[in-house]
Amino acid sequence: MSFIGFLDAQHDRFNSTRALDFLAPLSLRLYLAAVFWVAGMNKVAGFDNVVEWFGNSEWGLGLPFPWLMAFLATAAEVGGAVLLLLGLGTRYIALPLIVTMLVAIFTVHWDHGWQAVADLNSPGATAATAEAITRLERAREILQEYGNYAWLTADGRYSFVVSNNGIEWGVTYLLMLLVLFFQGGGRWFSVDYWIEQRYRAQ
Protein backbone atom coordinates (compact mmCIF):
# COMPACT_ATOMS: atom_id res chain seq x y z
CA MET A 1 0.00 0.00 0.00
CA SER A 2 1.32 3.44 -0.92
CA PHE A 3 1.69 6.20 1.62
CA ILE A 4 -1.22 8.07 0.03
CA GLY A 5 -3.32 4.91 0.18
CA PHE A 6 -2.44 4.52 3.86
CA LEU A 7 -3.51 8.11 4.56
CA ASP A 8 -6.76 7.58 2.65
CA ALA A 9 -7.51 4.48 4.73
CA GLN A 10 -6.82 6.36 7.96
CA HIS A 11 -9.04 9.20 6.76
CA ASP A 12 -11.88 6.74 6.16
CA ARG A 13 -11.41 5.27 9.65
CA PHE A 14 -11.57 8.74 11.18
CA ASN A 15 -14.71 9.49 9.16
CA SER A 16 -16.36 6.41 10.66
CA THR A 17 -16.31 8.15 14.05
CA ARG A 18 -18.90 10.61 12.76
CA ALA A 19 -21.52 8.19 14.01
CA LEU A 20 -20.61 9.55 17.45
CA ASP A 21 -20.31 13.21 16.48
CA PHE A 22 -23.24 14.09 18.74
CA LEU A 23 -20.93 13.63 21.73
CA ALA A 24 -18.98 16.82 20.95
CA PRO A 25 -21.86 19.35 21.14
CA LEU A 26 -23.43 17.40 24.00
CA SER A 27 -20.19 17.67 25.98
CA LEU A 28 -19.90 21.40 25.29
CA ARG A 29 -23.51 21.98 26.29
CA LEU A 30 -23.24 20.09 29.57
CA TYR A 31 -19.97 21.78 30.46
CA LEU A 32 -21.24 25.28 29.73
CA ALA A 33 -24.61 24.64 31.38
CA ALA A 34 -22.82 24.02 34.69
CA VAL A 35 -20.59 27.08 34.25
CA PHE A 36 -23.43 29.47 33.46
CA TRP A 37 -25.76 28.03 36.10
CA VAL A 38 -23.24 28.72 38.85
CA ALA A 39 -22.41 32.19 37.49
CA GLY A 40 -26.08 33.08 37.09
CA MET A 41 -27.20 31.80 40.48
CA ASN A 42 -24.37 33.70 42.16
CA LYS A 43 -25.75 36.83 40.51
CA VAL A 44 -29.28 35.97 41.67
CA ALA A 45 -28.06 35.51 45.27
CA GLY A 46 -26.27 38.86 45.32
CA PHE A 47 -28.24 40.77 42.71
CA ASP A 48 -28.13 44.14 44.47
CA ASN A 49 -24.36 43.92 44.79
CA VAL A 50 -24.10 42.98 41.10
CA VAL A 51 -26.16 46.03 40.13
CA GLU A 52 -23.93 48.25 42.26
CA TRP A 53 -20.78 46.72 40.76
CA PHE A 54 -22.10 47.11 37.21
CA GLY A 55 -22.92 50.79 37.77
CA ASN A 56 -20.08 52.05 39.95
CA SER A 57 -17.45 53.84 37.86
CA GLU A 58 -14.87 54.08 40.66
CA TRP A 59 -14.44 50.45 41.69
CA GLY A 60 -16.92 48.69 39.37
CA LEU A 61 -17.58 48.44 35.66
CA GLY A 62 -19.28 51.82 35.21
CA LEU A 63 -21.86 50.41 32.80
CA PRO A 64 -24.97 52.41 31.84
CA PHE A 65 -28.38 51.18 33.04
CA PRO A 66 -26.78 48.88 35.64
CA TRP A 67 -30.03 47.27 36.84
CA LEU A 68 -31.03 46.37 33.28
CA MET A 69 -27.54 45.16 32.38
CA ALA A 70 -27.34 43.02 35.54
CA PHE A 71 -30.79 41.59 34.87
CA LEU A 72 -29.94 40.73 31.26
CA ALA A 73 -26.64 39.09 32.24
CA THR A 74 -28.32 37.09 34.99
CA ALA A 75 -31.22 36.02 32.77
CA ALA A 76 -28.86 35.02 29.96
CA GLU A 77 -26.75 32.89 32.29
CA VAL A 78 -29.55 31.18 34.23
CA GLY A 79 -31.84 30.76 31.24
CA GLY A 80 -28.90 29.83 29.06
CA ALA A 81 -27.85 27.09 31.44
CA VAL A 82 -31.30 25.50 31.30
CA LEU A 83 -31.59 25.79 27.52
CA LEU A 84 -28.09 24.42 26.94
CA LEU A 85 -28.84 21.49 29.22
CA LEU A 86 -31.94 20.68 27.17
CA GLY A 87 -30.40 21.51 23.84
CA LEU A 88 -33.35 23.81 23.19
CA GLY A 89 -32.79 26.92 21.10
CA THR A 90 -29.07 26.23 21.28
CA ARG A 91 -28.06 28.62 18.52
CA TYR A 92 -30.42 31.32 19.76
CA ILE A 93 -29.19 31.27 23.35
CA ALA A 94 -25.57 31.08 22.21
CA LEU A 95 -25.85 34.65 20.89
CA PRO A 96 -26.68 36.47 24.16
CA LEU A 97 -24.15 34.28 25.97
CA ILE A 98 -21.51 35.25 23.41
CA VAL A 99 -22.36 38.91 24.05
CA THR A 100 -22.12 38.29 27.81
CA MET A 101 -18.67 36.74 27.36
CA LEU A 102 -17.50 39.62 25.17
CA VAL A 103 -18.64 42.15 27.76
CA ALA A 104 -16.90 40.19 30.52
CA ILE A 105 -13.70 39.84 28.48
CA PHE A 106 -13.42 43.53 27.61
CA THR A 107 -14.78 45.16 30.78
CA VAL A 108 -13.63 42.80 33.54
CA HIS A 109 -10.66 40.73 32.38
CA TRP A 110 -8.92 42.57 29.53
CA ASP A 111 -6.64 44.74 31.69
CA HIS A 112 -5.29 41.62 33.43
CA GLY A 113 -3.90 40.04 30.27
CA TRP A 114 -4.33 36.46 29.13
CA GLN A 115 -3.81 34.25 32.18
CA ALA A 116 -6.68 33.25 34.45
CA VAL A 117 -4.19 31.96 37.05
CA ALA A 118 -0.77 33.55 37.47
CA ASP A 119 1.77 31.06 36.13
CA LEU A 120 5.23 31.89 34.78
CA ASN A 121 5.09 28.82 32.50
CA SER A 122 1.87 29.85 30.77
CA PRO A 123 1.57 32.13 27.73
CA GLY A 124 1.26 35.81 28.49
CA ALA A 125 3.36 35.89 31.65
CA THR A 126 4.39 39.44 32.58
CA ALA A 127 6.31 41.25 35.29
CA ALA A 128 3.05 41.40 37.23
CA THR A 129 2.87 37.61 36.99
CA ALA A 130 6.36 37.31 38.47
CA GLU A 131 5.37 39.66 41.28
CA ALA A 132 2.25 37.61 41.97
CA ILE A 133 4.33 34.42 42.16
CA THR A 134 6.71 36.14 44.60
CA ARG A 135 3.77 37.10 46.80
CA LEU A 136 2.41 33.55 46.58
CA GLU A 137 5.73 32.08 47.70
CA ARG A 138 5.81 34.49 50.65
CA ALA A 139 2.25 33.50 51.57
CA ARG A 140 3.27 29.84 51.51
CA GLU A 141 6.22 30.56 53.78
CA ILE A 142 3.93 32.31 56.26
CA LEU A 143 1.47 29.41 56.20
CA GLN A 144 4.26 26.88 56.64
CA GLU A 145 5.58 28.78 59.63
CA TYR A 146 2.35 29.75 61.36
CA GLY A 147 -0.34 27.44 59.94
CA ASN A 148 -1.06 23.76 59.50
CA TYR A 149 0.37 23.64 55.98
CA ALA A 150 0.32 19.83 55.76
CA TRP A 151 -3.44 19.85 56.38
CA LEU A 152 -4.03 22.73 53.98
CA THR A 153 -2.23 20.88 51.17
CA ALA A 154 -3.29 17.34 52.12
CA ASP A 155 -2.85 14.51 49.60
CA GLY A 156 -1.36 16.88 47.05
CA ARG A 157 -4.89 17.74 45.92
CA TYR A 158 -4.90 21.18 47.47
CA SER A 159 -2.51 23.90 46.41
CA PHE A 160 -2.43 27.65 46.47
CA VAL A 161 -2.54 29.75 43.34
CA VAL A 162 -2.89 33.44 42.56
CA SER A 163 -5.84 34.40 40.42
CA ASN A 164 -4.72 36.68 37.61
CA ASN A 165 -8.31 37.25 36.41
CA GLY A 166 -7.23 37.42 32.77
CA ILE A 167 -9.28 36.66 29.67
CA GLU A 168 -8.27 32.98 29.36
CA TRP A 169 -11.46 31.37 30.69
CA GLY A 170 -13.73 33.95 29.08
CA VAL A 171 -12.14 33.31 25.68
CA THR A 172 -12.41 29.54 26.24
CA TYR A 173 -16.14 29.79 26.95
CA LEU A 174 -16.55 32.15 23.98
CA LEU A 175 -14.94 29.64 21.61
CA MET A 176 -17.14 26.84 22.96
CA LEU A 177 -20.22 28.98 22.38
CA LEU A 178 -19.10 29.78 18.84
CA VAL A 179 -18.91 26.05 18.08
CA LEU A 180 -22.44 25.56 19.41
CA PHE A 181 -23.69 28.55 17.42
CA PHE A 182 -22.34 27.17 14.16
CA GLN A 183 -22.92 23.46 14.83
CA GLY A 184 -26.08 23.51 16.94
CA GLY A 185 -26.98 21.27 19.87
CA GLY A 186 -26.16 17.98 18.15
CA ARG A 187 -28.12 14.85 17.36
CA TRP A 188 -30.19 12.57 19.61
CA PHE A 189 -29.70 14.38 22.94
CA SER A 190 -31.03 17.83 22.10
CA VAL A 191 -34.61 19.03 21.87
CA ASP A 192 -33.58 21.06 18.80
CA TYR A 193 -32.81 17.84 16.93
CA TRP A 194 -36.21 16.31 17.61
CA ILE A 195 -38.05 19.53 16.75
CA GLU A 196 -36.18 19.62 13.45
CA GLN A 197 -36.96 15.96 12.79
CA ARG A 198 -40.64 16.60 13.43
CA TYR A 199 -41.18 19.89 11.62
CA ARG A 200 -38.32 20.57 9.21
CA ALA A 201 -39.51 18.14 6.53
CA GLN A 202 -42.96 19.70 6.65
C-alpha positions, 0 to 999 in steps of 0.5 A, a space after each residue: 500500500 502506498 503512503 497516500 493509500 495509507 492516509 486515505 484508509 486512515 481518513 476513512 477510519 476517522 470518518 467512521 467516528 462521525 456516528 458519534 459526532 453528537 458527543 462533541 456538542 453534548 459535551 460542550 452543552 453540559 460543560 457550559 450549562 454548569 458554568 453558566 448556572 453557577 455564574 447566574 445563580 451567584 448573581 441571583 443571590 447577590 443581585 443588588 451587589 451585582 447592580 452596584 458593581 455594574 454601575 459604579 465607575 470608581 471600583 466597578 464596571 461603570 456600565 450604563 443602566 446597571 439594573 437592566 444590564 445586571 438583569 440581562 446578564 443574569 437572565 442570559 446565564 440562568 436561562 442559558 444554562 437550562 436551555 443548553 442542558 436541554 439543547 433547546 434553542 441552542 443557537 439562539 441562546 448562544 448569541 446572548 451568551 456570546 455577548 455576555 462573554 465579550 462584555 466580561 472579556 473587555 470590561 472585567 478581564 482585559 486589563 489583566 492580560 491572558 492568564 486566568 491563574 498567574 503562572 510563569 510557565 503559561 503564555 502571556 506571563 508578565 512582570 506582574 505575573 512574576 510579582 504575583 508568584 513572589 507574593 504567593 511564595 511568601 504567603 506559603 512561607 507564612 502558612 508553613 511557619 504559622 499554619 497547618 500547611 500539611 493539612 491545607 495541602 493534604 494529599 497533594 490535591 490542594 494547592 495555592 494559586 494566585 488568580 490573575 483574572 485574565 481573559 483565558 477562561 472567558 475566551 475559552 467559553 466564547 470559543 465553545 459557544 461559537 462552536 455551538 452557534 455554528 454546529 447547533 446542539 447535536 443529534 439525539 440528545 437535544 430538543 432542537 434535533 427532535 423539533 427539526 426531525 418533526 417539523 423541518 420536513 414539513 
